[in-house]
Amino acid sequence: AVEIRLASRPEGWPTTDNFDIVEAPVPEPGPGQLLVRNKVMSVDPYMRGRMSAAKSYVAPFEIGQPLDGGAVGEVVRSNSDDFSPGQSVLHSLGWREYAVVDATQATAVSSEFPPSAFLGVLGMPGMTAYVGLMDKARFQQGDTVFVSGAAGAVGSLVGQLAKLGGAERVIGSAGSPEKVRLLTERFGFDAAFNYKDAPVGEQLRAAAPNGIDVYFDNVGGDHLEAAIGSMNDFGRIAACGAISQYNATEAQPGPRNMFQFVTKRLSMQGFIVNDNTHLKRDFFEHVAPLVREGRISYEETSVDGIRKAPEAFLGVLRGDNTGKMLVNIA
Ligand code: NDP
């Protein structure tokens, strides 16, 4: 069975040379464990951080060891009373065809939604959008909301949740004309722009002439500086990610307009989704019906075959994906 290991740690942009594609024996489940045949796995921006040795909120991947991350698969053998063969489970041992998963670390997923939904709109990225917007940015009806990375897994849900929640205006930025069109035509954003076309600050001022109350930051850098510049008094920023900096080899310049935090009485809350399990139920009860009713839509981009997983991961960093980036394994 194929598994993908970290071959070396990247300096700057990763390449496929940083990964090893290896044939390994199908592992044996021990007591209380499941053997799972993975069907679909997630590649996520945070995995770039785990390729580095630097201390962070989640342990680094180890050289010579398989990578891991969200996956949904089918139980083929079960040494637990809680699961039986044939069941679909969500777990965190992706990057391999077969995983041995502790039953306590597996979550049964309903067949009401496609398995991939539990890696995207109804999974970790969806929860990130919900927690960041509702809890960290304290979104309120009537807010004007700006989200960067808006055509991605997290961003596309942020915009839709804001719109459905009664936002005055929702603005998104993304990196291609196709994505920008999708934001207004499919996801219901009021305005969208391509950050590669002209300075972000300029484009944001044009899209939000009355300023913004909430900024959901997926990108950092010039996007963050632009958002601070367009913030209204008492504006709130959810600091979710800074993907423009994940491959940087030296410290990046900070926003030059930080004094506006004082003059405009702004606040900014960084967060890690996994610290917010107390909101998981709220999230699912809020979002699952909207997905079921078709009031929230979501996009996926996928590659076929586990051997393509490194390419898919590099693709997320480059912006090849619209919506959630996935690898179909079986
Ligand atoms: P996405 O589906 O949004 O994929 C990443 C996107 O980032 C790409 O498609 C690309 O789109 C965009 N991008 C890449 N480079 C740049 C750049 N230099 N400037 C602007 N945009 C860029 O990923 P996710 O939805 O999974 O994650 C979105 C963000 O949320 C990331 O920053 C991630 O790290 C963060 N995150 C944080 C979590 C938390 O707990 N705090 C949990 C999950 C995600 P484009 O074509 O538009 O450039």
Boltz pocket constraint, residues with backbone or C-beta under 6 A from the ligand:
constraints:
  - pocket:
      binder: B
      contacts: [[A, 43], [A, 44], [A, 45], [A, 46], [A, 124], [A, 125], [A, 128], [A, 149], [A, 150], [A, 151], [A, 152], [A, 153], [A, 154], [A, 155], [A, 173], [A, 174], [A, 175], [A, 176], [A, 179], [A, 195], [A, 217], [A, 218], [A, 219], [A, 239], [A, 240], [A, 241], [A, 242], [A, 243], [A, 244], [A, 245], [A, 271], [A, 272], [A, 273], [A, 274], [A, 315], [A, 316], [A, 317], [A, 318], [A, 319], [A, 320], [A, 321], [A, 322], [A, 323], [A, 324], [A, 325]]
      max_distance: 6.0
